[in-house]
Amino acid sequence: MHFKHILSLCLLSTLASCSTISKNTSSDWLLIDNFENSLSKWQSVDTQNETKPQVKNPQITVIQTEKINATKNHYLLKKPAAEGIVGNRKALSYTKLPQAVEVGQTYTFYMRINVAAFPNNHAFGLSNLTPELINKHAYDAFEPTLRVTDKTESNGLVNDGALMVKTDSGYSNIQNYTTKQSAKPLQTNTWYDVWYVVNNAAASEQGQQYDVYVKGGEFSKQTLVYKNAQFRMKREQPLIYFLANCNTGPIKKPYGNGGLKYDDLYMSEGTNLNNPML
């Protein structure tokens, strides 16, 4: 009996140990960028510059500083152009991922976002194209895509500034499943934690889709806000770049130049809903 008791304890200890090992932790995260240094790893290109009179390189993609208690934090501010300048339609910024997400793999991406101001039109996510093809395809270079905008669509639909995901029929606001309603518009000058779990398996294997979790604003704790959002193009290729895009809208009907702040971009193999900042 004594031997069996010891054996049982050893078995339970082993199982507990295995459980701990299999659970992803903050140490499993790969840093994409936390903007504490330069933007030397980023490329920024204005591929549809229709400003009149033309402004060379109109987008604003800069590192800025905020003070948190006694420490300084650096983040990326991205705007399609300075206030009063319209016609920059595709302000692209992208950086290579530290690890490609191969076909068949699942990776979790974490980031913090903060709306500097509305009105705006921003999209960000992942691409499986090279820089040359990103420049060529712009929005169609995206696969998993998140969006922040309060622009009016060509069909008359007015977006309200809620975080959005890509679907096969367009874009959808993230959801508050507790209230069974669309999530509220993002609050300005407020940091939100965003996790998106990306399944890069083939579409025939229920891949080419992603789930999104958010903490911030109406979500006081990490919350699933969208299940099975769809890749934009479904090319079924390795994901290799983080991509952000924004635009002022056309000269005749501009959207606005409100900025979006980015910080603490990370990636982790598998499903990892821990916070890499903790």
N, C-alpha and C positions, 0 to 999 in steps of 0.2 A: 504494500500500500504506500509506504514511504517512497519507494522508487518511482511508482506511478505518479505520485503527487509532484515529485521533482521533475519528472519527464513532462508532465502537463504544464508546469510553470515555464520550463524551457521552451516548449512549443508556443505558448502564449507570448513569451518574450520575443521569440523569432518572428512571429506574425506581426507583432506591434512594430518591430524594427523594420520589417519589409514595408509596412503601411507608411511609416515615416519616410522611407527612402523613395517610395513611388509618388509621393505627393510633392508637386513642384513648390519651390520656395523662392524667395526674393533673389537668392544666389543663382537661380537658373536663368535670370534675365540677361540678354545681350543689349548693351547700350547702342542705340542708333544715333542719338544726339541729345545732349541736355543744354546745349548752347552756352556752356561756360567758357568756351574758347572762341575760335573764329568760325566763319562759314566757308572755310577752304574746301570742305568736302561737298559743298552744295553747288549746283549749277542753277542759274536763274536766267530765263529767256522769255522775251516778249514776242511771241510768234505771230500775233495779229495786231500790230500796233497801228491803229487807225486814228490816232490823236491828230487834231488839226488846230493850229499849226503843230507839226509833229514834234513830240517830245522824245528824245532818244532815251531808251531804257527807262520807261516811266514807272515801272513797278517799284514798290518800296518793300524790301525784304532785308530787315536789319535786326541785329541783336540789341535788346534794350534791358534796362536794369530796374528791378523793384526791390524795395527794402522790406524784409520780413523779420520783425522784431529787430534784432541787432545784426542780422546777416543780410547780405545782398544775394539776390537771385537773378540770373540772366535768362531771358526767353527770346523767342523769335516773334517779331511782329511782321505780318504780311498784309500788304494792301496793293490793289491793282495800280494805283497812282495816287499822287497827292490830291488834296481837296481841290475841287474846281477843274480838274483835268479829266476828261472823259474820252472814250474811244479805245482804251486798251482792253482788248477782248480776251486775250489769253496770256495771263501772267503766270508762267510756269516756274516752279522751283522743285528740285528733286535731288535726292542723295541715294547712293547705293546702300542696300541693306548689308549688315555685317555677315549675314548668312542667307543664302537663297532658300526659299520655300519650294522644295521640289514637288512635282506632281505626285499626289498621293499622301502628302504630309499635311498635318494640322499644326498651326502656330497661333499663339495668342499675341496680340499687339496691344501695348498700353501707351497712353499719352494723356497729357492735360491740355485742355483748350480753354480759351477765355475770349469772349466777344468784346473787342475794344469799342465797337460802335456799330449800330445799324444806321442806314440801310447798307446792305452788302450782298455779295454772292460768292461764296467760297465752297470749294470741294477739295477733299483730300483723301488719300488712301494708298493703295499699292498698285504697282504696274509690273507686267512681265515683258516689257519692251526695253530696248536699248535707248540711250539718250537721243540718237538720231530719229528713231521712230516715235519716241515720246513727243519730240518737237513737231513731228509731222501729224500725229493723230490727236494730240491734246486731250480733250475729254475722253475720246475713245481709247486712250492709252490706259485708262483706269480699269481695274478689275474690282476688288472690294472698294466701295466708295462711301464716304460720309460727307454730308453737305450741311452748310449753314447759310440760310438766305431768307430774306423777306421780300424778294422780287416777285413781280407778277408774271406768270407764265404767258406764253403766246395764246393759250386757250382761255385766258381770263382768270385762271386759278391764282389766288393771292396766297403766297406762302407767309407764315406767321413768325418765322425765326426759330422754330423748334429744330433740334437736330434731326437730320434725315438720313435714310439709307436708300440703297438702290434696289429696285425690284424689276421684274420683267416688264412691267407696264409703266415704268417711270421712276419716280421717287415717292417715298412714304415717310411721314413723320415717325419717329420712335414712339412707343406706346407706354402708357401707364396701365399695366394689366390689372392692377388693383382696382382702379376706378373705371376700367374698361373704356378709357378715352385716350385720345392723342396726348402725348406729353406737352407740357406748357412750353412757350418760347424760352429760349435760353436767356438768362439774365445777363446783362452787360457787366463787365468788370468783375466777373465771378469765375473762379477756376472750377472746371468740371474734370473728374477722372473718367476716362473712357477706355474700356477694354473691348476689343473685337477679336473673336475667335474665328480664324480663317481656315476653312476646309478646302484645300487645293486638290482634292481627289477629282477624278473625272466626273462630269455631270451624270453619266450613266450609273455612277456609284454614289449618288446623292452628294457629290461635292460641288465645287464652284459656288459656294455659299458661305455665309458668315453670320454669327450671332453677336449681338452688341449688349454690353453692360455699362451702366452709368452710375456714378455717384456725384451728387451735387444738385443744387437747386431744389426741386421738389423731391428728389431722391436722396434721403438723408443717409442711406446706406447703399452699398453696391446692389444694383437691381438689374435683372434681365429686362431690357426694353425693346428688343426685337429679335425674333427667331427666324432663321433661314432667309435672311436678306440674300440677294442674288449678285453674283459677279456681273459686271457690266457687259463684257464681251465673251467670256467663257472660252478663252483660247486654249486652256488646259496646257499652260507652259509654266516653268518655274517663275515665281514672283521674285523680282530682284531690286526694285526701287521703291522708296517712299516718295510720293508725288503730291504736291499741293498746287492748286490752280485757283485763280480768281479773276474777275473782270469787272470793269466799270459799266458794262452794258453798251449798247449802241449810242452814238452821239445824240441822236434824236430822242431816244428814250433811255437815259442812263439809269442804272440800278442804284448807284452810290458807291462810295469808296471806303466804307467802314472796314476797319481792320480786324483781323483774327490773330490771337496770340497762341503760339504753340510752345510746349515745353515737355521735357522728360519723355522722349520717344524710346521705347524698349520693345523687344520681341523675345518670346520664349517658346521652345518646342512643346507641342501638346496643348492641352487646356490648362492654363495657369491663371487663376483669378486672384492670386495674391497681389499685393501692391509692391512694386519694386522699390518704392521710396521708403518703405518701412523696414 
